Amino acid sequence: MDAEQPYTTKPSPWSVEETAERLTTLIAARGMTLFATIDQRAAARDAGLELRDTVLLLFGNPAAGTPVMEAAPLAALDLPLKLLVWDDEGQTQVSYVTPAELAARHHLSPALAAPLAGIDGLTDIGLSPP
């Protein structure tokens, strides 16, 4: 990944639906809270529009996120963390804002930023074949 890029995108060997299910199961298994699953394709269809298969997962751990928002109130615009699971011409991708970007954007200390870096490992595990 280019250090200048604010987003990370990783390929998934599964469909958008199965990838989202795998990630939500892992989020729960790790004791985090899944705040919302937004099927953006379904919302587009409800509006009479077409969109590639796209699901947004909002998740986190209030014990880790609350101190971040206390120190940097505008971090609440980026928290809870988000994973975008989307179809890229037949290849499922998972994208998210890099932990380094979040830390830089909100001027977080290393201690506050450290828990946010867990998204990298979470996605690595969630996208690895069993």
DSSP file (Angstrom, degrees, kcal/mol; ACC not computed):
  #  RESIDUE AA STRUCTURE BP1 BP2  ACC     N-H-->O    O-->H-N    N-H-->O    O-->H-N    TCO  KAPPA ALPHA  PHI   PSI    X-CA   Y-CA   Z-CA
    1    1 A M              0   0    0      0, 0.0     2,-0.3     0, 0.0     7,-0.1   0.000 360.0 360.0 360.0 138.4    0.0    0.0    0.0
    2    2 A D    >   -     0   0    0      1,-0.1     3,-1.9     2,-0.0     0, 0.0  -0.587 360.0-137.1 -72.2 127.8    1.2    3.5   -0.8
    3    3 A A  T 3  S+     0   0    0     -2,-0.3    -1,-0.1     1,-0.3    97,-0.0   0.718 102.5  59.9 -61.3 -20.0    1.8    5.4    2.4
    4    4 A E  T 3  S+     0   0    0      2,-0.0    -1,-0.3    97,-0.0    -2,-0.0   0.649  82.4  99.3 -82.0 -15.6    0.1    8.4    0.8
    5    5 A Q    <   -     0   0    0     -3,-1.9    96,-0.1     1,-0.1    93,-0.1  -0.555  60.3-156.0 -77.7 131.4   -3.2    6.6    0.3
    6    6 A P  S    S+     0   0    0      0, 0.0    92,-2.4     0, 0.0     2,-0.3   0.554  75.3  57.7 -81.6  -6.0   -5.9    7.3    2.9
    7    7 A Y  E     -A   97   0A   0     90,-0.3     2,-0.4    94,-0.1    90,-0.2  -0.915  65.5-149.9-126.1 150.5   -7.7    4.0    2.1
    8    8 A T  E     -A   96   0A   0     88,-2.8    88,-2.0    -2,-0.3     2,-0.4  -0.956  13.7-169.6-112.3 137.7   -6.8    0.3    2.2
    9    9 A T  E     -A   95   0A   0     -2,-0.4    86,-0.2    86,-0.2    -2,-0.0  -0.997   4.8-177.7-129.5 129.1   -8.5   -2.0   -0.2
   10   10 A K  E     -A   94   0A   0     84,-2.7    84,-2.5    -2,-0.4     2,-0.2  -0.968  25.0-120.1-126.1 139.7   -8.1   -5.8    0.0
   11   11 A P  E     -A   93   0A   0      0, 0.0    82,-0.2     0, 0.0    80,-0.0  -0.486  21.3-151.9 -77.0 149.0   -9.6   -8.5   -2.2
   12   12 A S  E     -A   92   0A   0     80,-2.7    80,-0.5     2,-0.2   116,-0.1  -0.951  13.9-145.1-117.3 140.9  -11.9  -11.1   -0.9
   13   13 A P  S    S+     0   0    0      0, 0.0     2,-0.2     0, 0.0    -1,-0.1   0.502  81.1  69.2 -80.2  -1.5  -12.3  -14.6   -2.3
   14   14 A W  S    S-     0   0    0      1,-0.2    78,-0.3    78,-0.1    -2,-0.2  -0.630  92.7 -87.1-112.9 169.5  -16.0  -14.6   -1.5
   15   15 A S     >  -     0   0    0     -2,-0.2     4,-2.8     1,-0.1     5,-0.2  -0.160  45.5-103.2 -63.7 166.6  -19.1  -12.8   -2.7
   16   16 A V  H  > S+     0   0    0      2,-0.2     4,-2.7     1,-0.2     5,-0.2   0.938 122.9  49.2 -58.2 -47.3  -20.0   -9.5   -1.2
   17   17 A E  H  > S+     0   0    0      1,-0.2     4,-2.2     2,-0.2    -1,-0.2   0.937 114.3  43.3 -60.7 -48.2  -22.8  -11.1    0.9
   18   18 A E  H  > S+     0   0    0      2,-0.2     4,-2.7     1,-0.2    -1,-0.2   0.888 113.6  51.7 -68.0 -37.7  -20.5  -13.9    2.2
   19   19 A T  H  X S+     0   0    0     -4,-2.8     4,-2.6     2,-0.2    -1,-0.2   0.938 110.5  48.3 -62.3 -46.2  -17.7  -11.5    2.9
   20   20 A A  H  X S+     0   0    0     -4,-2.7     4,-2.5    -5,-0.2    -2,-0.2   0.904 112.4  49.5 -60.9 -41.5  -20.0   -9.2    4.9
   21   21 A E  H  X S+     0   0    0     -4,-2.2     4,-2.3    -5,-0.2    -2,-0.2   0.924 110.9  49.3 -63.5 -44.5  -21.3  -12.2    6.8
   22   22 A R  H  X S+     0   0    0     -4,-2.7     4,-2.2     1,-0.2    -2,-0.2   0.922 113.3  46.7 -60.9 -44.5  -17.8  -13.5    7.6
   23   23 A L  H  X S+     0   0    0     -4,-2.6     4,-2.6     2,-0.2    -1,-0.2   0.898 111.5  49.9 -67.3 -40.5  -16.7  -10.0    8.8
   24   24 A T  H  X S+     0   0    0     -4,-2.5     4,-2.1     2,-0.2    -1,-0.2   0.879 110.9  50.7 -67.0 -35.3  -19.8   -9.5   11.0
   25   25 A T  H  X S+     0   0    0     -4,-2.3     4,-2.5    -5,-0.2    -2,-0.2   0.920 112.3  46.8 -64.9 -43.1  -19.3  -12.9   12.6
   26   26 A L  H  X S+     0   0    0     -4,-2.2     4,-1.8     2,-0.2    -2,-0.2   0.895 108.9  54.5 -66.2 -40.7  -15.6  -12.0   13.3
   27   27 A I  H  <>S+     0   0    0     -4,-2.6     5,-2.2     1,-0.2    -1,-0.2   0.937 112.1  44.4 -57.4 -47.4  -16.6   -8.6   14.7
   28   28 A A  H ><5S+     0   0    0     -4,-2.1     3,-1.9     1,-0.2    -2,-0.2   0.912 110.5  54.2 -64.1 -42.8  -19.0  -10.3   17.1
   29   29 A A  H 3<5S+     0   0    0     -4,-2.5    -1,-0.2     1,-0.3    -2,-0.2   0.797 105.2  54.8 -63.1 -28.0  -16.5  -13.0   18.0
   30   30 A R  T 3<5S-     0   0    0     -4,-1.8    -1,-0.3    -3,-0.2    -2,-0.2   0.391 119.4-110.9 -86.3   3.3  -13.9  -10.3   18.9
   31   31 A G  T < 5S+     0   0    0     -3,-1.9    -3,-0.2     1,-0.3     2,-0.2   0.664  73.0 135.5  78.5  16.5  -16.4   -8.7   21.3
   32   32 A M      < -     0   0    0     -5,-2.2     2,-0.5    -6,-0.2    -1,-0.3  -0.497  56.5-110.3 -92.2 167.4  -17.0   -5.6   19.2
   33   33 A T  E     -B   60   0A   0     27,-3.5    27,-2.0    -2,-0.2     2,-0.9  -0.848  13.6-148.7-100.6 128.6  -20.3   -4.0   18.5
   34   34 A L  E     -B   59   0A   0     -2,-0.5    25,-0.3    25,-0.2     3,-0.1  -0.869  18.7-179.3 -91.6 107.8  -21.8   -4.1   15.0
   35   35 A F  E     -     0   0A   0     23,-2.1     2,-0.3    -2,-0.9    24,-0.2   0.833  59.9 -10.4 -80.4 -33.9  -23.7   -0.8   15.0
   36   36 A A  E     -B   58   0A   0     22,-1.6    22,-2.7    -3,-0.1     2,-0.5  -0.977  43.2-153.4-164.8 149.2  -25.2   -1.2   11.5
   37   37 A T  E     -B   57   0A   0     -2,-0.3     2,-0.6    20,-0.2    20,-0.2  -0.988  23.2-166.1-123.1 117.6  -25.1   -3.1    8.3
   38   38 A I  E     -B   56   0A   0     18,-3.0    18,-2.6    -2,-0.5     2,-1.2  -0.917  12.5-156.1-112.5 115.1  -26.2   -0.9    5.4
   39   39 A D  E  >  -B   55   0A   0     -2,-0.6     4,-1.8    16,-0.2    16,-0.2  -0.750  14.7-178.2 -86.5  95.8  -27.1   -2.6    2.1
   40   40 A Q  H  > S+     0   0    0     14,-1.5     4,-2.1    -2,-1.2    -1,-0.2   0.788  77.7  57.6 -72.2 -27.3  -26.4    0.4   -0.2
   41   41 A R  H  > S+     0   0    0     13,-1.2     4,-2.5     2,-0.2    -1,-0.2   0.925 107.0  48.6 -66.3 -43.5  -27.5   -1.5   -3.3
   42   42 A A  H  > S+     0   0    0     12,-0.3     4,-2.3     1,-0.2    -2,-0.2   0.898 110.5  51.4 -62.8 -40.1  -30.9   -2.2   -1.8
   43   43 A A  H  X S+     0   0    0     -4,-1.8     4,-1.0     2,-0.2    -1,-0.2   0.898 109.6  50.1 -63.6 -39.8  -31.3    1.5   -0.8
   44   44 A A  H ><>S+     0   0    0     -4,-2.1     5,-2.9     1,-0.2     3,-0.7   0.928 109.7  50.5 -63.4 -44.1  -30.4    2.5   -4.4
   45   45 A R  H ><5S+     0   0    0     -4,-2.5     3,-2.1     1,-0.3    -2,-0.2   0.897 104.9  57.1 -60.9 -39.8  -33.0    0.0   -5.7
   46   46 A D  H 3<5S+     0   0    0     -4,-2.3    -1,-0.3     1,-0.3    -2,-0.2   0.784 107.5  49.4 -61.0 -25.7  -35.6    1.5   -3.4
   47   47 A A  T <<5S-     0   0    0     -4,-1.0    -1,-0.3    -3,-0.7    -2,-0.2   0.324 125.4-104.7 -94.1   6.8  -34.9    4.8   -5.0
   48   48 A G  T < 5S+     0   0    0     -3,-2.1     2,-0.3     1,-0.3    -3,-0.2   0.716  84.3 117.1  79.8  20.9  -35.3    3.3   -8.5
   49   49 A L      < -     0   0    0     -5,-2.9     2,-0.4    -6,-0.1    -1,-0.3  -0.764  59.7-126.3-119.2 163.5  -31.5    3.3   -9.1
   50   50 A E        +     0   0    0     -2,-0.3     2,-0.3    -3,-0.1    -8,-0.1  -0.899  28.4 169.5-110.7 141.5  -28.9    0.6   -9.8
   51   51 A L        -     0   0    0     -2,-0.4     3,-0.1   -10,-0.1    -6,-0.1  -0.989  39.4-101.1-146.1 143.2  -25.7    0.2   -7.8
   52   52 A R        -     0   0    0     -2,-0.3     2,-0.3     1,-0.2    36,-0.0  -0.162  64.9 -71.4 -54.3 160.7  -23.1   -2.5   -7.7
   53   53 A D  S    S+     0   0    0    -12,-0.1    34,-2.1   -13,-0.1     2,-0.4  -0.443  71.9 167.1 -60.6 117.3  -23.4   -4.9   -4.7
   54   54 A T  E     + C   0  86A   0     -2,-0.3   -14,-1.5    32,-0.2   -13,-1.2  -0.984  16.6 179.0-145.2 123.6  -22.2   -2.6   -1.9
   55   55 A V  E     -BC  39  85A   0     30,-3.2    30,-3.2    -2,-0.4     2,-0.5  -0.994  12.4-156.0-129.0 132.7  -22.5   -3.2    1.9
   56   56 A L  E     -BC  38  84A   0    -18,-2.6   -18,-3.0    -2,-0.4     2,-0.5  -0.940   7.2-161.3-110.3 125.1  -21.2   -0.8    4.6
   57   57 A L  E     -BC  37  83A   0     26,-2.9    26,-2.3    -2,-0.5     2,-0.5  -0.920   1.0-164.5-106.7 127.3  -20.5   -2.2    8.0
   58   58 A L  E     +BC  36  82A   0    -22,-2.7   -23,-2.1    -2,-0.5   -22,-1.6  -0.956  28.9 144.7-110.8 122.0  -20.2    0.2   11.0
   59   59 A F  E     +BC  34  81A   0     22,-2.4    22,-1.4    -2,-0.5     2,-0.3  -0.946   7.9 130.7-151.1 166.1  -18.6   -1.4   14.0
   60   60 A G  E     -B   33   0A   0    -27,-2.0   -27,-3.5    -2,-0.3     3,-0.1  -0.990  49.9 -88.3 171.4-169.9  -16.3   -0.7   17.0
   61   61 A N    >>  -     0   0    0     -2,-0.3     4,-2.7   -29,-0.2     3,-1.7  -0.960  23.3-152.8-130.0 109.2  -15.6   -1.0   20.6
   62   62 A P  H 3> S+     0   0    0      0, 0.0     4,-2.2     0, 0.0    -1,-0.1   0.805  96.0  62.2 -55.7 -29.2  -17.0    1.9   22.7
   63   63 A A  H 34 S+     0   0    0      1,-0.2    -3,-0.0     2,-0.2     0, 0.0   0.822 114.6  33.6 -66.0 -28.9  -14.2    1.3   25.3
   64   64 A A  H <> S+     0   0    0     -3,-1.7     4,-0.8     2,-0.1    -1,-0.2   0.831 121.5  46.5 -91.3 -38.2  -11.7    2.1   22.6
   65   65 A G  H  X S+     0   0    0     -4,-2.7     4,-2.4     1,-0.2     5,-0.2   0.833 100.3  65.1 -76.9 -33.3  -13.6    4.7   20.6
   66   66 A T  H  X S+     0   0    0     -4,-2.2     4,-2.4    -5,-0.3     5,-0.2   0.919 101.1  49.0 -60.3 -46.7  -14.9    6.9   23.5
   67   67 A P  H  > S+     0   0    0      0, 0.0     4,-2.1     0, 0.0    -1,-0.2   0.868 110.7  52.9 -61.6 -33.0  -11.4    8.1   24.6
   68   68 A V  H  X S+     0   0    0     -4,-0.8     4,-2.6     2,-0.2     7,-0.2   0.944 112.2  43.7 -64.0 -47.5  -10.7    9.0   21.0
   69   69 A M  H  < S+     0   0    0     -4,-2.4    -1,-0.2     1,-0.2     7,-0.2   0.810 111.2  55.1 -70.0 -28.8  -13.8   11.0   20.7
   70   70 A E  H  < S+     0   0    0     -4,-2.4    -1,-0.2    -5,-0.2    -2,-0.2   0.916 115.3  38.7 -66.6 -42.7  -13.2   12.6   24.1
   71   71 A A  H  < S+     0   0    0     -4,-2.1    -2,-0.2     1,-0.3    -1,-0.2   0.833 134.6  21.7 -76.0 -33.7   -9.8   13.8   22.9
   72   72 A A    ><  -     0   0    0     -4,-2.6     3,-2.7    -5,-0.2     4,-0.3  -0.753  68.5-169.9-137.9  86.2  -10.8   14.7   19.4
   73   73 A P  G >  S+     0   0    0      0, 0.0     3,-1.6     0, 0.0    -1,-0.1   0.786  85.0  61.2 -51.5 -34.2  -14.6   15.3   19.2
   74   74 A L  G >  S+     0   0    0      1,-0.3     3,-2.0     2,-0.2     4,-0.3   0.625  82.4  81.9 -72.0 -10.1  -14.6   15.5   15.4
   75   75 A A  G X> S+     0   0    0     -3,-2.7     3,-1.9     1,-0.3     4,-1.3   0.743  73.5  77.7 -62.4 -21.0  -13.3   11.9   15.3
   76   76 A A  G <4 S+     0   0    0     -3,-1.6    -1,-0.3    -4,-0.3    -2,-0.2   0.702  82.1  65.6 -62.4 -17.6  -17.0   11.0   15.8
   77   77 A L  G <4 S+     0   0    0     -3,-2.0    -1,-0.3     1,-0.2    -2,-0.2   0.760 111.6  33.9 -71.5 -24.1  -17.3   11.7   12.1
   78   78 A D  T <4 S+     0   0    0     -3,-1.9    -2,-0.2    -4,-0.3    -1,-0.2   0.514 102.8 116.5-107.0 -10.3  -15.1    8.7   11.4
   79   79 A L     <  +     0   0    0     -4,-1.3     2,-0.2     2,-0.1   -19,-0.1  -0.900  48.6  50.2-113.9 143.7  -16.2    6.5   14.3
   80   80 A P  S    S-     0   0    0      0, 0.0   -20,-0.2     0, 0.0     0, 0.0   0.504 102.6-107.3 -66.5 167.0  -17.5    3.9   14.6
   81   81 A L  E     -C   59   0A   0    -22,-1.4   -22,-2.4    -2,-0.2     2,-0.4  -0.231  35.6-145.4 -62.9 156.7  -15.1    2.3   12.1
   82   82 A K  E     -C   58   0A   0    -24,-0.2     2,-0.5    -4,-0.1    15,-0.3  -0.982  15.0-167.1-132.1 139.0  -16.4    1.4    8.7
   83   83 A L  E     -C   57   0A   0    -26,-2.3   -26,-2.9    -2,-0.4     2,-0.6  -0.996  11.9-154.2-120.5 127.4  -15.7   -1.4    6.3
   84   84 A L  E     -CD  56  95A   0     11,-2.9    11,-2.6    -2,-0.5     2,-0.6  -0.909   7.8-168.5-102.0 118.3  -17.0   -1.1    2.7
   85   85 A V  E     +CD  55  94A   0    -30,-3.2   -30,-3.2    -2,-0.6     2,-0.3  -0.940  24.3 160.2-107.8 120.1  -17.6   -4.5    1.1
   86   86 A W  E     -CD  54  93A   0      7,-2.5     7,-3.1    -2,-0.6     2,-0.5  -0.964  42.9-112.4-147.9 156.1  -18.2   -4.0   -2.6
   87   87 A D  E     - D   0  92A   0    -34,-2.1     2,-0.6    -2,-0.3     5,-0.2  -0.786  22.1-170.2 -92.3 124.8  -18.2   -5.6   -6.0
   88   88 A D  E >  S- D   0  91A   0      3,-2.8     3,-1.1    -2,-0.5    -1,-0.0  -0.766  74.9 -49.9-115.9  82.3  -15.5   -4.4   -8.4
   89   89 A E  T 3  S-     0   0    0     -2,-0.6     3,-0.1     1,-0.3    -1,-0.1   0.907 122.2 -33.9  53.6  48.5  -16.4   -6.0  -11.7
   90   90 A G  T 3  S+     0   0    0      1,-0.2     2,-0.6     0, 0.0    -1,-0.3   0.283 121.0 101.8  94.8  -9.8  -16.8   -9.5  -10.2
   91   91 A Q  E <   - D   0  88A   0     -3,-1.1    -3,-2.8   -76,-0.0     2,-0.3  -0.937  68.7-134.9-108.9 120.6  -14.1   -9.2   -7.6
   92   92 A T  E     -AD  12  87A   0     -2,-0.6   -80,-2.7   -80,-0.5     2,-0.3  -0.561  26.6-170.8 -73.9 135.1  -15.2   -8.5   -4.0
   93   93 A Q  E     -AD  11  86A   0     -7,-3.1    -7,-2.5    -2,-0.3     2,-0.5  -0.908  17.1-152.1-124.1 152.0  -13.2   -5.8   -2.3
   94   94 A V  E     -AD  10  85A   0    -84,-2.5   -84,-2.7    -2,-0.3     2,-0.3  -0.993  22.2-179.1-124.5 122.8  -13.1   -4.6    1.3
   95   95 A S  E     +AD   9  84A   0    -11,-2.6   -11,-2.9    -2,-0.5     2,-0.3  -0.904   8.1 159.4-125.1 150.3  -12.0   -1.0    1.8
   96   96 A Y  E     -A    8   0A   0    -88,-2.0   -88,-2.8    -2,-0.3     2,-0.3  -0.981  47.1 -87.3-160.4 159.9  -11.5    1.2    4.8
   97   97 A V  E     -A    7   0A   0    -15,-0.3   -90,-0.3    -2,-0.3   -15,-0.1  -0.562  55.9-109.5 -70.1 133.5   -9.8    4.4    5.9
   98   98 A T     >  -     0   0    0    -92,-2.4     4,-2.2    -2,-0.3     5,-0.2  -0.315  16.0-124.7 -65.5 147.4   -6.3    3.5    7.0
   99   99 A P  H  > S+     0   0    0      0, 0.0     4,-2.6     0, 0.0     5,-0.2   0.875 113.1  55.9 -58.2 -36.5   -5.5    3.7   10.8
  100  100 A A  H  > S+     0   0    0      1,-0.2     4,-2.6     2,-0.2     5,-0.2   0.899 106.7  49.8 -63.4 -39.3   -2.6    6.1   10.0
  101  101 A E  H  > S+     0   0    0      2,-0.2     4,-3.1     1,-0.2    -1,-0.2   0.923 111.3  48.5 -64.3 -44.1   -5.0    8.4    8.1
  102  102 A L  H  X S+     0   0    0     -4,-2.2     4,-1.7     2,-0.2    -2,-0.2   0.925 113.0  47.9 -61.6 -44.2   -7.5    8.4   11.1
  103  103 A A  H  <>S+     0   0    0     -4,-2.6     5,-2.4     1,-0.2     4,-0.4   0.922 116.5  42.9 -63.3 -44.0   -4.7    9.1   13.5
  104  104 A A  H ><5S+     0   0    0     -4,-2.6     3,-0.9     1,-0.2    -2,-0.2   0.919 111.0  54.8 -68.0 -43.4   -3.3   11.9   11.4
  105  105 A R  H 3<5S+     0   0    0     -4,-3.1    -1,-0.2     1,-0.2    -2,-0.2   0.851 120.7  30.9 -58.5 -36.1   -6.7   13.4   10.6
  106  106 A H  T 3<5S-     0   0    0     -4,-1.7    -1,-0.2    -5,-0.2    -2,-0.2   0.265 105.4-120.9-111.5  10.6   -7.5   13.7   14.3
  107  107 A H  T < 5 -     0   0    0     -3,-0.9     2,-0.2    -4,-0.4    -3,-0.2   0.913  47.1-177.9  52.4  50.0   -4.0   14.3   15.7
  108  108 A L      < -     0   0    0     -5,-2.4    -1,-0.2    -6,-0.2   -40,-0.0  -0.546  26.5-120.0 -83.5 143.1   -4.3   11.2   17.9
  109  109 A S     >  -     0   0    0     -2,-0.2     4,-2.5     1,-0.1     3,-0.2  -0.360  33.8-104.9 -68.9 159.6   -1.5   10.1   20.3
  110  110 A P  H  > S+     0   0    0      0, 0.0     4,-2.0     0, 0.0    -1,-0.1   0.874 122.0  54.7 -55.2 -37.4    0.0    6.7   19.6
  111  111 A A  H  4 S+     0   0    0      1,-0.2    -3,-0.0     2,-0.2     0, 0.0   0.897 112.0  42.3 -65.6 -39.8   -1.9    5.3   22.6
  112  112 A L  H  4 S+     0   0    0     -3,-0.2     4,-0.4     1,-0.2    -1,-0.2   0.849 116.8  48.4 -73.5 -34.0   -5.3    6.5   21.3
  113  113 A A  H >X S+     0   0    0     -4,-2.5     3,-1.0     1,-0.2     4,-1.0   0.784  92.0  80.3 -76.6 -27.3   -4.5    5.4   17.7
  114  114 A A  G >< S+     0   0    0     -4,-2.0     3,-1.0     1,-0.3     4,-0.4   0.868  89.3  50.6 -53.2 -47.6   -3.3    1.9   18.6
  115  115 A P  G >4 S+     0   0    0      0, 0.0     3,-1.3     0, 0.0    -1,-0.3   0.825 103.5  61.1 -63.2 -27.7   -6.7    0.3   19.0
  116  116 A L  G X4 S+     0   0    0     -3,-1.0     3,-1.6    -4,-0.4    -2,-0.2   0.800  91.3  68.0 -66.7 -27.8   -7.8    1.6   15.6
  117  117 A A  G XX S+     0   0    0     -3,-1.0     3,-1.6    -4,-1.0     4,-0.7   0.653  77.0  84.2 -67.4 -14.5   -5.0   -0.3   13.9
  118  118 A G  H <> S+     0   0    0     -3,-1.3     4,-2.4    -4,-0.4    -1,-0.3   0.694  71.7  76.6 -60.9 -18.3   -6.8   -3.5   14.8
  119  119 A I  H <> S+     0   0    0     -3,-1.6     4,-2.1     1,-0.2    -1,-0.3   0.827  89.0  57.6 -63.6 -30.5   -8.8   -3.1   11.6
  120  120 A D  H <> S+     0   0    0     -3,-1.6     4,-2.1     2,-0.2    -1,-0.2   0.955 111.1  39.9 -64.5 -49.6   -5.9   -4.3    9.6
  121  121 A G  H  X S+     0   0    0     -4,-0.7     4,-2.6     2,-0.2     5,-0.3   0.877 112.5  56.8 -66.7 -38.3   -5.6   -7.6   11.4
  122  122 A L  H  X S+     0   0    0     -4,-2.4     4,-2.6     1,-0.2    -1,-0.2   0.933 111.2  42.2 -59.0 -47.2   -9.4   -8.0   11.6
  123  123 A T  H  X S+     0   0    0     -4,-2.1     4,-1.7     2,-0.2    -1,-0.2   0.869 111.0  56.0 -71.2 -35.5   -9.6   -7.8    7.8
  124  124 A D  H  < S+     0   0    0     -4,-2.1     4,-0.4    -5,-0.2    -2,-0.2   0.942 114.2  40.1 -59.5 -46.0   -6.6  -10.0    7.2
  125  125 A I  H >< S+     0   0    0     -4,-2.6     3,-1.1     1,-0.2    -2,-0.2   0.924 114.8  52.0 -68.1 -44.5   -8.2  -12.8    9.3
  126  126 A G  H 3< S+     0   0    0     -4,-2.6    -1,-0.2    -5,-0.3    -2,-0.2   0.735 113.6  43.9 -66.3 -23.0  -11.7  -12.2    7.9
  127  127 A L  T 3< S+     0   0    0     -4,-1.7    -1,-0.2    -5,-0.1    -2,-0.2   0.404  90.9 102.2-103.6   1.4  -10.5  -12.4    4.3
  128  128 A S  S <  S-     0   0    0     -3,-1.1  -116,-0.0    -4,-0.4    -4,-0.0  -0.703  79.4-112.1 -86.5 134.3   -8.2  -15.4    4.7
  129  129 A P              0   0    0      0, 0.0    -2,-0.1     0, 0.0    -1,-0.1  -0.313 360.0 360.0 -59.8 147.8   -9.5  -18.8    3.5
  130  130 A P              0   0    0      0, 0.0    -2,-0.0     0, 0.0     0, 0.0   0.509 360.0 360.0 -64.8 360.0  -10.2  -21.2    6.4
